[in-house]
Amino acid sequence: MNNSPLDKNLVEEKIKELRIPDVGKASIREVVALVNAVEEASDFKYIRMEMGVPGLPPAQVGVDAEKAALDRGVAAIYPMVDGIKPLKAEASKFIKNFLDIDVAAAGCIPTTGSMQGTYAAFMAAGNTNREKDTLLFVDPGFPVQKQQMMVLGLKYETFDVFNFRGEKLKAKLEEFLSKGNIHSIVYSNPNNPSWICFNEEELQTIGGLANKYDVIVMEDLAYFGMDFRTDFSKPGEAPFQPSVANYTDNYMLFVSSSKIFSYAGQRIGIMAISDQLFNRDYPDLQERFMGTSFGATITLRLLYSLSSGTSHSAQWALTAMLEAVNQGSFNFVEGVKAYGERAKVMKAMFLNHGFGMVYKTDLDVPIADGFYFTINYPGMTGNELVANLLYYGVSAIALDNTGSEEEGVRACVSFVLPPAFPKLDERLRLFNENFSN
Ligand SMILES: Cc1ncc(COP(=O)(O)O)c(C=O)c1O
């Protein structure tokens, strides 16, 4: 690594100081801490691709509405645990306009980010039926959701969908569901980290099996509309964001404001529970939490206990942002397309310097350019690649953090601005020069 653009000893010193036993296996937060430490101790700036943080300014319509709400004094008032009425109404309209799905306003509930939404959902779903004590992650996936399951002390199983796309998905899912212990299926679409998107046939398979085995599908739409191959940005007009909600009533959708509105700091998202699931009585759940319906248990028992609702001013911000997109005066997809444009250029650089793509296609269609992409390098495990890239001033996380069985790393484009592209290109060239021999 003599051609490395940074001081190798400094990286090693910081790895020791932070007591990271195997840097290739470091968690996202450990990679963040290491890169921060190296940057603070030198003039060197990394190309940072490890974190999935929005890199764009927040939607102004939200900021303005939130400021106005604070000026009106909402900070003094506890919001309703299940959300303020205008937000619930706009969220229900949003789901109609962009998914073409009817969900009553009652089932559209703000949470402090989708993070809290899934936490409450896992807790509720995990107690719906004594015989079903296990959740199924269709991986690769968002690592923190597994941490949530660990914190809750709940069981889960997982498989990497890489080799089970299209027609193969049904048999693979049935392998798990037929055992009778699964209460829910979780996946993100578009997928963090791989940016694959299930097609209609795959969603139909998942929905059909959810009906057959009576399991809840938790569809995480953190990157709503960001499959830029199709324009999902016109309210009330096809094409609509694909969803399992077209194929089952046993669903919960998670719409985060973090990426589509770059509103991550205010911690707000919407959990949308189908009317049927919201009103369903599960005797075991009622006994466990002394509640009534599934929906009322989530709001009046779980969200009430967790945070007693979502920040009042942020609810007004999200109301305004959803209202603007529902009216067609704000195109949220246009606002985040920059990520796709960056991904296109960055992927080409990696490929040009000897790297390969890991998750490449949705069956026979190339995946979209979006917030994340996955790359490998010949002869290197994902963990080795993370470690070696760190010595070349590029930070990323290994795919094994995400439940993937493939060797490679996840790259996030959000922090890499176009002026840094020549630097990235040069570092990848040096990396390849060193390792290609
Ligand atoms: C798939 C997925 N779900 C949920 C989240 C978290 O969303 P929020 O910021 O709304 O809690 C993320 C954030 O990176 C994500 O990638």
The ligand as an SDF file (V2000), in Angstrom:
LIG
                    3D

 16 16  0  0  0  0  0  0  0  0999 V2000
  -34.5890    0.7430    5.0450 C   0  0  0  0  0  0  0  0  0  0  0  0
  -34.6360    1.8140    6.0750 C   0  0  0  0  0  0  0  0  0  0  0  0
  -35.6360    1.8450    6.9620 N   0  0  0  0  0  0  0  0  0  0  0  0
  -35.7160    2.8030    7.8930 C   0  0  0  0  0  0  0  0  0  0  0  0
  -34.7580    3.7790    7.9970 C   0  0  0  0  0  0  0  0  0  0  0  0
  -34.8590    4.7830    9.0990 C   0  0  0  0  0  0  0  0  0  0  0  0
  -35.7970    5.7530    8.8080 O   0  0  0  0  0  0  0  0  0  0  0  0
  -36.0900    6.9410    9.8170 P   0  0  0  0  0  0  0  0  0  0  0  0
  -35.0080    7.9510    9.6540 O   0  0  0  0  0  0  0  0  0  0  0  0
  -37.4250    7.4530    9.3580 O   0  0  0  0  0  0  0  0  0  0  0  0
  -36.1380    6.3880   11.1990 O   0  0  0  0  0  0  0  0  0  0  0  0
  -33.6830    3.7910    7.1040 C   0  0  0  0  0  0  0  0  0  0  0  0
  -32.6310    4.8080    7.2320 C   0  0  0  0  0  0  0  0  0  0  0  0
  -31.5560    4.7000    6.7360 O   0  0  0  0  0  0  0  0  0  0  0  0
  -33.6210    2.7770    6.1320 C   0  0  0  0  0  0  0  0  0  0  0  0
  -32.6100    2.7220    5.2690 O   0  0  0  0  0  0  0  0  0  0  0  0
  1  2  1  0
  2  3  1  0
  2 15  2  0
  3  4  2  0
  4  5  1  0
  5  6  1  0
  5 12  2  0
  6  7  1  0
  7  8  1  0
  8  9  2  0
  8 10  1  0
  8 11  1  0
 12 13  1  0
 12 15  1  0
 13 14  2  0
 15 16  1  0
M  END
$$$$
